[in-house]
């Protein structure tokens, strides 16, 4: 699978025609220009793949997208904290009820 992806990028890079006058980023080299284009495609595809996986598989939507990356909400973390707090309260109630029952049985 990795080999086929590399072959696609290499083919796309080779088949892409460089402009007559290369931009300064390419350092006046067609090879560097093709590599820069391939890097841009890889970065774009990895961002889109990350967005798709997080949205489709985990049901999360990014709250912010900036040059530093994507920021995801802490809704899952807050929901988990609430669930843990409820379970701890239930456990505390069950422990107290069990302790009362055990004390009554000992007294008998």
The first five atom37 places (N, CA, C, CB, O) and aatype in JSON, in Angstrom:
{
  "aatype": [20, 20, 20, 20, 20, 20, 20, 20, 20, 20, 20, 20, 20, 20, 20, 20, 20, 20, 20, 20, 20, 20, 20, 20, 20, 20, 20, 20, 20, 20, 20, 20, 20, 20, 20, 20, 20, 20, 20, 20, 20, 20, 20, 20, 20, 20, 20, 20, 20, 20, 20, 20, 20, 20, 20, 20, 20, 20, 20, 20, 20, 20, 20, 20, 20, 20, 20, 20, 20, 20, 20, 20, 20, 20, 20, 20, 20, 20, 20, 20, 20, 20, 20, 20, 20, 20, 20, 20, 20, 20, 20, 20, 20, 20, 20, 20, 20, 20, 20, 20, 20, 20, 20, 20, 20, 20, 20, 20],
  "atom_mask": [
    [1, 1, 1, 1, 1],
    [1, 1, 1, 1, 1],
    [1, 1, 1, 1, 1],
    [1, 1, 1, 1, 1],
    [1, 1, 1, 1, 1],
    [1, 1, 1, 1, 1],
    [1, 1, 1, 1, 1],
    [1, 1, 1, 1, 1],
    [1, 1, 1, 1, 1],
    [1, 1, 1, 1, 1],
    [1, 1, 1, 1, 1],
    [1, 1, 1, 1, 1],
    [1, 1, 1, 1, 1],
    [1, 1, 1, 1, 1],
    [1, 1, 1, 1, 1],
    [1, 1, 1, 1, 1],
    [1, 1, 1, 1, 1],
    [1, 1, 1, 1, 1],
    [1, 1, 1, 1, 1],
    [1, 1, 1, 1, 1],
    [1, 1, 1, 1, 1],
    [1, 1, 1, 1, 1],
    [1, 1, 1, 1, 1],
    [1, 1, 1, 1, 1],
    [1, 1, 1, 1, 1],
    [1, 1, 1, 1, 1],
    [1, 1, 1, 1, 1],
    [1, 1, 1, 1, 1],
    [1, 1, 1, 1, 1],
    [1, 1, 1, 1, 1],
    [1, 1, 1, 1, 1],
    [1, 1, 1, 1, 1],
    [1, 1, 1, 1, 1],
    [1, 1, 1, 1, 1],
    [1, 1, 1, 1, 1],
    [1, 1, 1, 1, 1],
    [1, 1, 1, 1, 1],
    [1, 1, 1, 1, 1],
    [1, 1, 1, 1, 1],
    [1, 1, 1, 1, 1],
    [1, 1, 1, 1, 1],
    [1, 1, 1, 1, 1],
    [1, 1, 1, 1, 1],
    [1, 1, 1, 1, 1],
    [1, 1, 1, 1, 1],
    [1, 1, 1, 1, 1],
    [1, 1, 1, 1, 1],
    [1, 1, 1, 1, 1],
    [1, 1, 1, 1, 1],
    [1, 1, 1, 1, 1],
    [1, 1, 1, 1, 1],
    [1, 1, 1, 1, 1],
    [1, 1, 1, 1, 1],
    [1, 1, 1, 1, 1],
    [1, 1, 1, 1, 1],
    [1, 1, 1, 1, 1],
    [1, 1, 1, 1, 1],
    [1, 1, 1, 1, 1],
    [1, 1, 1, 1, 1],
    [1, 1, 1, 1, 1],
    [1, 1, 1, 1, 1],
    [1, 1, 1, 1, 1],
    [1, 1, 1, 1, 1],
    [1, 1, 1, 1, 1],
    [1, 1, 1, 1, 1],
    [1, 1, 1, 1, 1],
    [1, 1, 1, 1, 1],
    [1, 1, 1, 1, 1],
    [1, 1, 1, 1, 1],
    [1, 1, 1, 1, 1],
    [1, 1, 1, 1, 1],
    [1, 1, 1, 1, 1],
    [1, 1, 1, 1, 1],
    [1, 1, 1, 1, 1],
    [1, 1, 1, 1, 1],
    [1, 1, 1, 1, 1],
    [1, 1, 1, 1, 1],
    [1, 1, 1, 1, 1],
    [1, 1, 1, 1, 1],
    [1, 1, 1, 1, 1],
    [1, 1, 1, 1, 1],
    [1, 1, 1, 1, 1],
    [1, 1, 1, 1, 1],
    [1, 1, 1, 1, 1],
    [1, 1, 1, 1, 1],
    [1, 1, 1, 1, 1],
    [1, 1, 1, 1, 1],
    [1, 1, 1, 1, 1],
    [1, 1, 1, 1, 1],
    [1, 1, 1, 1, 1],
    [1, 1, 1, 1, 1],
    [1, 1, 1, 1, 1],
    [1, 1, 1, 1, 1],
    [1, 1, 1, 1, 1],
    [1, 1, 1, 1, 1],
    [1, 1, 1, 1, 1],
    [1, 1, 1, 1, 1],
    [1, 1, 1, 1, 1],
    [1, 1, 1, 1, 1],
    [1, 1, 1, 1, 1],
    [1, 1, 1, 1, 1],
    [1, 1, 1, 1, 1],
    [1, 1, 1, 1, 1],
    [1, 1, 1, 1, 1],
    [1, 1, 1, 1, 1],
    [1, 1, 1, 1, 1],
    [1, 1, 1, 1, 1],
    [1, 1, 1, 1, 1]
  ],
  "atom_positions": [
    [[0.83, -1.19, 0.0], [0.0, 0.0, 0.0], [0.87, 1.25, 0.0], [-0.94, 0.0, 1.21], [0.59, 2.21, -0.72]],
    [[1.93, 1.24, 0.8], [2.81, 2.41, 0.83], [3.5, 2.61, -0.51], [3.85, 2.26, 1.94], [3.68, 3.75, -0.95]],
    [[3.89, 1.52, -1.14], [4.56, 1.62, -2.42], [3.67, 2.22, -3.49], [5.04, 0.27, -2.85], [4.13, 3.0, -4.33]],
    [[2.39, 1.85, -3.47], [1.48, 2.39, -4.47], [1.26, 3.88, -4.25], [0.14, 1.65, -4.44], [1.15, 4.64, -5.22]],
    [[1.19, 4.31, -2.98], [1.04, 5.74, -2.7], [2.26, 6.52, -3.16], [0.81, 5.97, -1.2], [2.14, 7.6, -3.73]],
    [[3.44, 5.97, -2.9], [4.67, 6.63, -3.34], [4.73, 6.7, -4.86], [5.91, 5.9, -2.79], [5.17, 7.69, -5.42]],
    [[4.28, 5.62, -5.52], [4.29, 5.61, -6.98], [3.34, 6.66, -7.54], [3.9, 4.21, -7.51], [3.64, 7.32, -8.54]],
    [[2.19, 6.83, -6.89], [1.23, 7.84, -7.36], [1.82, 9.24, -7.22], [-0.1, 7.75, -6.56], [1.71, 10.06, -8.13]],
    [[2.45, 9.51, -6.06], [3.05, 10.83, -5.86], [4.2, 11.08, -6.83], [3.54, 10.98, -4.42], [4.34, 12.18, -7.36]],
    [[5.0, 10.05, -7.05], [6.12, 10.21, -7.97], [5.61, 10.46, -9.4], [7.03, 8.97, -7.93], [6.14, 11.31, -10.12]],
    [[4.6, 9.71, -9.8], [4.03, 9.88, -11.14], [3.41, 11.26, -11.29], [2.98, 8.8, -11.43], [3.59, 11.93, -12.3]],
    [[2.67, 11.68, -10.25], [2.05, 13.01, -10.31], [3.11, 14.1, -10.37], [1.12, 13.23, -9.11], [2.96, 15.09, -11.08]],
    [[4.18, 13.91, -9.61], [5.25, 14.9, -9.62], [5.98, 14.96, -10.94], [6.23, 14.6, -8.53], [6.32, 16.05, -11.41]],
    [[6.21, 13.82, -11.54], [6.93, 13.79, -12.81], [6.05, 14.3, -13.94], [7.41, 12.36, -13.12], [6.53, 14.99, -14.83]],
    [[4.77, 13.98, -13.91], [3.87, 14.38, -14.98], [3.49, 15.85, -14.9], [2.62, 13.54, -14.94], [3.04, 16.43, -15.89]],
    [[3.67, 16.47, -13.71], [3.36, 17.88, -13.57], [4.42, 18.69, -14.3], [3.28, 18.3, -12.06], [5.61, 18.54, -14.04]],
    [[3.99, 19.52, -15.21], [4.93, 20.33, -15.96], [5.34, 21.54, -15.14], [4.32, 20.77, -17.31], [4.5, 22.25, -14.59]],
    [[6.63, 21.76, -15.06], [7.13, 22.93, -14.35], [6.93, 24.16, -15.22], [8.63, 22.74, -13.97], [7.01, 24.08, -16.44]],
    [[6.68, 25.3, -14.59], [6.52, 26.52, -15.39], [7.85, 26.91, -16.04], [6.0, 27.68, -14.5], [8.92, 26.46, -15.62]],
    [[7.77, 27.74, -17.07], [8.98, 28.16, -17.78], [9.94, 28.87, -16.83], [8.62, 29.07, -18.96], [11.15, 28.67, -16.88]],
    [[9.37, 29.71, -15.98], [10.2, 30.43, -15.0], [9.83, 29.9, -13.62], [9.99, 32.0, -15.08], [8.7, 30.09, -13.17]],
    [[10.75, 29.23, -12.94], [10.48, 28.62, -11.65], [10.4, 29.67, -10.55], [11.54, 27.59, -11.32], [11.1, 30.68, -10.61]],
    [[9.54, 29.44, -9.54], [9.49, 30.38, -8.43], [10.77, 30.31, -7.59], [8.26, 30.1, -7.54], [11.53, 29.35, -7.69]],
    [[10.99, 31.33, -6.78], [12.19, 31.39, -5.95], [12.28, 30.24, -4.96], [12.23, 32.7, -5.21], [13.37, 29.84, -4.57]],
    [[11.12, 29.72, -4.55], [11.09, 28.6, -3.61], [11.81, 27.38, -4.18], [9.65, 28.24, -3.27], [12.41, 26.61, -3.43]],
    [[11.75, 27.2, -5.48], [12.33, 26.03, -6.12], [13.84, 26.14, -6.28], [11.69, 25.81, -7.47], [14.47, 25.19, -6.75]],
    [[14.43, 27.26, -5.91], [15.87, 27.47, -6.03], [16.37, 27.21, -7.45], [16.62, 26.58, -5.05], [17.48, 26.71, -7.66]],
    [[15.53, 27.53, -8.41], [15.83, 27.4, -9.83], [16.18, 25.97, -10.23], [16.96, 28.33, -10.21], [17.01, 25.75, -11.11]],
    [[15.55, 25.0, -9.57], [15.78, 23.59, -9.89], [14.43, 22.93, -10.08], [16.59, 22.88, -8.77], [13.55, 23.03, -9.22]],
    [[14.27, 22.25, -11.19], [13.0, 21.56, -11.47], [12.78, 20.42, -10.47], [12.99, 21.02, -12.91], [11.63, 20.15, -10.11]],
    [[13.83, 19.76, -10.04], [13.7, 18.66, -9.08], [13.17, 19.19, -7.75], [15.07, 17.94, -8.88], [12.26, 18.6, -7.16]],
    [[13.74, 20.29, -7.29], [13.28, 20.89, -6.02], [11.83, 21.35, -6.15], [14.19, 22.07, -5.61], [11.05, 21.24, -5.2]],
    [[11.46, 21.87, -7.33], [10.09, 22.32, -7.56], [9.13, 21.14, -7.48], [9.97, 23.02, -8.92], [8.07, 21.25, -6.86]],
    [[9.47, 20.02, -8.1], [8.62, 18.83, -8.07], [8.52, 18.29, -6.64], [9.17, 17.74, -9.03], [7.44, 17.91, -6.19]],
    [[9.64, 18.26, -5.92], [9.63, 17.78, -4.54], [8.77, 18.69, -3.65], [11.06, 17.7, -3.98], [8.06, 18.2, -2.77]],
    [[8.83, 19.99, -3.87], [8.01, 20.92, -3.1], [6.52, 20.69, -3.37], [8.39, 22.37, -3.42], [5.7, 20.74, -2.46]],
    [[6.18, 20.45, -4.64], [4.79, 20.15, -4.98], [4.32, 18.85, -4.34], [4.62, 20.08, -6.5], [3.21, 18.77, -3.83]],
    [[5.17, 17.83, -4.36], [4.82, 16.55, -3.75], [4.65, 16.7, -2.24], [5.88, 15.49, -4.07], [3.74, 16.1, -1.66]],
    [[5.51, 17.49, -1.6], [5.38, 17.72, -0.16], [4.08, 18.44, 0.15], [6.57, 18.54, 0.36], [3.41, 18.12, 1.14]],
    [[3.71, 19.4, -0.67], [2.45, 20.11, -0.46], [1.26, 19.16, -0.58], [2.31, 21.26, -1.47], [0.3, 19.27, 0.2]],
    [[1.31, 18.26, -1.52], [0.22, 17.29, -1.69], [0.14, 16.36, -0.49], [0.41, 16.47, -2.99], [-0.95, 16.06, -0.01]],
    [[1.28, 15.89, 0.0], [1.3, 14.99, 1.15], [0.74, 15.69, 2.38], [2.73, 14.5, 1.43], [-0.06, 15.1, 3.11]],
    [[1.14, 16.92, 2.62], [0.65, 17.67, 3.78], [-0.86, 17.88, 3.68], [1.37, 19.03, 3.9], [-1.58, 17.7, 4.66]],
    [[-1.33, 18.25, 2.51], [-2.75, 18.47, 2.31], [-3.54, 17.17, 2.51], [-3.01, 19.02, 0.91], [-4.58, 17.18, 3.18]],
    [[-3.06, 16.08, 1.95], [-3.77, 14.8, 2.09], [-3.75, 14.3, 3.54], [-3.15, 13.76, 1.17], [-4.74, 13.73, 4.0]],
    [[-2.64, 14.49, 4.26], [-2.61, 14.05, 5.66], [-3.58, 14.86, 6.5], [-1.19, 14.16, 6.23], [-4.22, 14.32, 7.4]],
    [[-3.7, 16.16, 6.23], [-4.68, 16.98, 6.95], [-6.1, 16.54, 6.66], [-4.51, 18.43, 6.6], [-6.93, 16.45, 7.58]],
    [[-6.4, 16.28, 5.41], [-7.74, 15.83, 5.04], [-8.05, 14.45, 5.61], [-7.9, 15.8, 3.53], [-9.17, 14.19, 6.04]],
    [[-7.05, 13.57, 5.62], [-7.24, 12.24, 6.19], [-7.48, 12.31, 7.69], [-6.03, 11.35, 5.89], [-8.34, 11.6, 8.22]],
    [[-6.73, 13.16, 8.38], [-6.94, 13.36, 9.82], [-8.34, 13.88, 10.09], [-5.9, 14.33, 10.4], [-9.02, 13.38, 10.99]],
    [[-8.75, 14.85, 9.33], [-10.09, 15.42, 9.5], [-11.16, 14.36, 9.24], [-10.29, 16.61, 8.56], [-12.13, 14.27, 9.99]],
    [[-10.99, 13.57, 8.2], [-11.98, 12.53, 7.87], [-12.06, 11.47, 8.96], [-11.64, 11.88, 6.53], [-13.15, 11.07, 9.36]],
    [[-10.91, 11.02, 9.45], [-10.91, 9.97, 10.48], [-11.55, 10.49, 11.77], [-9.47, 9.48, 10.76], [-12.38, 9.8, 12.36]],
    [[-11.17, 11.67, 12.2], [-11.72, 12.22, 13.44], [-13.22, 12.46, 13.31], [-11.0, 13.52, 13.81], [-13.97, 12.24, 14.27]],
    [[-13.66, 12.91, 12.16], [-15.07, 13.22, 11.98], [-15.91, 11.95, 11.81], [-15.26, 14.13, 10.77], [-16.94, 11.8, 12.46]],
    [[-15.48, 11.05, 10.95], [-16.29, 9.87, 10.64], [-16.19, 8.82, 11.74], [-15.85, 9.28, 9.31], [-17.21, 8.31, 12.19]],
    [[-14.99, 8.49, 12.16], [-14.8, 7.39, 13.11], [-15.13, 7.82, 14.53], [-13.37, 6.88, 13.05], [-15.83, 7.1, 15.25]],
    [[-14.64, 8.98, 14.95], [-14.81, 9.39, 16.34], [-15.94, 10.38, 16.55], [-13.54, 9.99, 16.84], [-16.32, 10.65, 17.69]],
    [[-16.48, 10.92, 15.48], [-17.6, 11.85, 15.59], [-17.21, 13.2, 16.17], [-18.67, 11.26, 16.43], [-18.04, 13.87, 16.78]],
    [[-15.97, 13.6, 15.99], [-15.49, 14.87, 16.52], [-15.22, 15.84, 15.38], [-14.21, 14.66, 17.37], [-14.72, 15.45, 14.32]],
    [[-15.55, 17.1, 15.61], [-15.33, 18.14, 14.62], [-14.31, 19.12, 15.2], [-16.67, 18.86, 14.23], [-14.42, 19.48, 16.37]],
    [[-13.32, 19.55, 14.42], [-12.33, 20.47, 14.97], [-12.97, 21.82, 15.32], [-11.18, 20.68, 13.97], [-13.85, 22.31, 14.61]],
    [[-12.51, 22.4, 16.43], [-13.03, 23.71, 16.83], [-12.24, 24.83, 16.21], [-13.02, 23.84, 18.35], [-12.75, 25.94, 16.05]],
    [[-10.98, 24.57, 15.86], [-10.15, 25.59, 15.24], [-9.14, 24.93, 14.31], [-9.43, 26.44, 16.31], [-8.6, 23.86, 14.61]],
    [[-8.9, 25.57, 13.19], [-7.87, 25.12, 12.26], [-6.95, 26.3, 12.02], [-8.48, 24.57, 10.92], [-7.39, 27.34, 11.54]],
    [[-5.67, 26.14, 12.35], [-4.72, 27.23, 12.18], [-3.43, 26.68, 11.57], [-4.43, 27.95, 13.54], [-3.36, 25.5, 11.22]],
    [[-2.43, 27.53, 11.46], [-1.17, 27.08, 10.89], [-0.46, 26.1, 11.82], [-0.27, 28.27, 10.6], [0.46, 25.4, 11.38]],
    [[-0.86, 26.04, 13.08], [-0.27, 25.1, 14.03], [-0.96, 23.74, 14.0], [-0.33, 25.67, 15.44], [-0.44, 22.77, 14.56]],
    [[-2.09, 23.65, 13.36], [-2.8, 22.39, 13.26], [-4.26, 22.54, 13.63], [-2.15, 21.35, 14.15], [-4.8, 23.64, 13.68]],
    [[-4.91, 21.4, 13.89], [-6.32, 21.39, 14.24], [-6.48, 21.23, 15.75], [-7.08, 20.26, 13.5], [-5.73, 20.49, 16.39]],
    [[-7.45, 21.95, 16.31], [-7.75, 21.86, 17.73], [-9.1, 21.17, 17.88], [-7.75, 23.27, 18.42], [-10.07, 21.55, 17.23]],
    [[-9.14, 20.15, 18.74], [-10.36, 19.38, 18.94], [-10.95, 19.76, 20.28], [-10.08, 17.86, 18.87], [-10.22, 20.08, 21.22]],
    [[-12.27, 19.74, 20.37], [-12.94, 20.12, 21.61], [-12.71, 19.09, 22.7], [-14.44, 20.31, 21.37], [-12.38, 17.93, 22.42]],
    [[-12.88, 19.52, 23.94], [-12.71, 18.64, 25.09], [-14.04, 18.08, 25.56], [-12.02, 19.37, 26.22], [-14.17, 17.7, 26.72]],
    [[-15.04, 18.03, 24.67], [-16.36, 17.54, 25.06], [-16.3, 16.1, 25.55], [-17.33, 17.65, 23.89], [-16.96, 15.75, 26.53]],
    [[-15.53, 15.28, 24.89], [-15.42, 13.88, 25.31], [-14.78, 13.8, 26.69], [-14.6, 13.07, 24.29], [-15.17, 12.97, 27.51]],
    [[-13.79, 14.64, 26.95], [-13.12, 14.65, 28.24], [-14.08, 15.11, 29.33], [-11.88, 15.55, 28.2], [-14.11, 14.52, 30.41]],
    [[-14.86, 16.16, 29.06], [-15.82, 16.66, 30.05], [-16.9, 15.61, 30.32], [-16.47, 17.97, 29.56], [-17.29, 15.41, 31.47]],
    [[-17.38, 14.95, 29.29], [-18.4, 13.91, 29.48], [-17.84, 12.74, 30.29], [-18.91, 13.42, 28.11], [-18.53, 12.17, 31.13]],
    [[-16.59, 12.4, 30.03], [-15.96, 11.32, 30.78], [-15.81, 11.7, 32.25], [-14.58, 10.97, 30.19], [-16.06, 10.88, 33.14]],
    [[-15.4, 12.94, 32.51], [-15.27, 13.4, 33.9], [-16.62, 13.36, 34.61], [-14.7, 14.82, 33.95], [-16.69, 12.96, 35.77]],
    [[-17.67, 13.78, 33.94], [-19.01, 13.75, 34.55], [-19.44, 12.31, 34.85], [-20.04, 14.42, 33.62], [-19.99, 12.04, 35.91]],
    [[-19.2, 11.4, 33.93], [-19.57, 10.0, 34.13], [-18.8, 9.4, 35.3], [-19.32, 9.18, 32.86], [-19.36, 8.64, 36.09]],
    [[-17.52, 9.72, 35.42], [-16.72, 9.22, 36.54], [-17.24, 9.77, 37.86], [-15.24, 9.58, 36.36], [-17.32, 9.04, 38.85]],
    [[-17.6, 11.05, 37.88], [-18.13, 11.66, 39.11], [-19.44, 10.98, 39.53], [-18.35, 13.18, 38.92], [-19.66, 10.72, 40.71]],
    [[-20.32, 10.71, 38.54], [-21.58, 10.02, 38.86], [-21.33, 8.61, 39.39], [-22.48, 9.97, 37.63], [-21.97, 8.19, 40.35]],
    [[-20.41, 7.89, 38.77], [-20.1, 6.54, 39.22], [-19.48, 6.54, 40.62], [-19.15, 5.86, 38.23], [-19.77, 5.65, 41.43]],
    [[-18.65, 7.52, 40.91], [-18.06, 7.61, 42.25], [-19.13, 7.92, 43.29], [-16.96, 8.69, 42.3], [-19.08, 7.39, 44.4]],
    [[-20.1, 8.77, 42.94], [-21.19, 9.07, 43.87], [-22.02, 7.81, 44.12], [-22.09, 10.21, 43.32], [-22.4, 7.53, 45.26]],
    [[-22.31, 7.06, 43.06], [-23.06, 5.81, 43.23], [-22.28, 4.81, 44.07], [-23.39, 5.2, 41.86], [-22.86, 4.13, 44.92]],
    [[-21.0, 4.73, 43.85], [-20.16, 3.81, 44.61], [-20.14, 4.21, 46.08], [-18.74, 3.78, 44.05], [-20.19, 3.35, 46.96]],
    [[-20.08, 5.51, 46.34], [-20.12, 5.99, 47.73], [-21.43, 5.62, 48.41], [-19.92, 7.51, 47.77], [-21.45, 5.2, 49.56]],
    [[-22.54, 5.78, 47.68], [-23.85, 5.42, 48.24], [-23.96, 3.93, 48.49], [-24.97, 5.86, 47.29], [-24.48, 3.52, 49.53]],
    [[-23.48, 3.11, 47.56], [-23.52, 1.66, 47.74], [-22.63, 1.21, 48.9], [-23.1, 0.96, 46.45], [-22.99, 0.3, 49.65]],
    [[-21.48, 1.84, 49.03], [-20.58, 1.5, 50.13], [-21.22, 1.82, 51.47], [-19.24, 2.25, 49.99], [-21.12, 1.03, 52.41]],
    [[-21.87, 2.98, 51.56], [-22.54, 3.37, 52.82], [-23.68, 2.41, 53.13], [-23.07, 4.83, 52.73], [-23.85, 2.0, 54.28]],
    [[-24.47, 2.04, 52.12], [-25.59, 1.12, 52.34], [-25.08, -0.25, 52.77], [-26.45, 0.99, 51.07], [-25.65, -0.88, 53.66]],
    [[-24.01, -0.71, 52.16], [-23.44, -2.0, 52.53], [-22.86, -1.96, 53.94], [-22.35, -2.4, 51.53], [-22.99, -2.93, 54.69]],
    [[-22.26, -0.86, 54.3], [-21.71, -0.72, 55.65], [-22.83, -0.75, 56.69], [-20.9, 0.59, 55.78], [-22.69, -1.39, 57.73]],
    [[-23.95, -0.07, 56.42], [-25.1, -0.09, 57.33], [-25.65, -1.5, 57.49], [-26.21, 0.85, 56.83], [-25.93, -1.95, 58.6]],
    [[-25.79, -2.18, 56.37], [-26.34, -3.54, 56.41], [-25.4, -4.47, 57.17], [-26.57, -4.06, 54.98], [-25.86, -5.3, 57.95]],
    [[-24.11, -4.34, 56.95], [-23.14, -5.18, 57.66], [-23.18, -4.9, 59.16], [-21.72, -4.94, 57.11], [-23.08, -5.83, 59.96]],
    [[-23.34, -3.64, 59.54], [-23.4, -3.31, 60.98], [-24.66, -3.9, 61.61], [-23.37, -1.78, 61.18], [-24.63, -4.38, 62.74]],
    [[-25.78, -3.86, 60.88], [-27.02, -4.44, 61.41], [-26.88, -5.95, 61.59], [-28.22, -4.14, 60.47], [-27.36, -6.52, 62.58]],
    [[-26.22, -6.6, 60.65], [-26.07, -8.06, 60.73], [-25.14, -8.44, 61.88], [-25.53, -8.62, 59.4], [-25.34, -9.47, 62.53]],
    [[-24.14, -7.63, 62.13], [-23.22, -7.92, 63.23], [-23.91, -7.77, 64.56], [-22.0, -7.01, 63.16], [-23.68, -8.54, 65.49]],
    [[-24.78, -6.74, 64.66], [-25.49, -6.47, 65.92], [-26.43, -7.63, 66.24], [-26.29, -5.12, 65.84], [-26.57, -7.96, 67.42]],
    [[-27.05, -8.24, 65.3], [-28.0, -9.33, 65.54], [-27.31, -10.47, 66.11], [-28.71, -9.75, 64.31], [-27.93, -11.49, 66.39]]
  ]
}
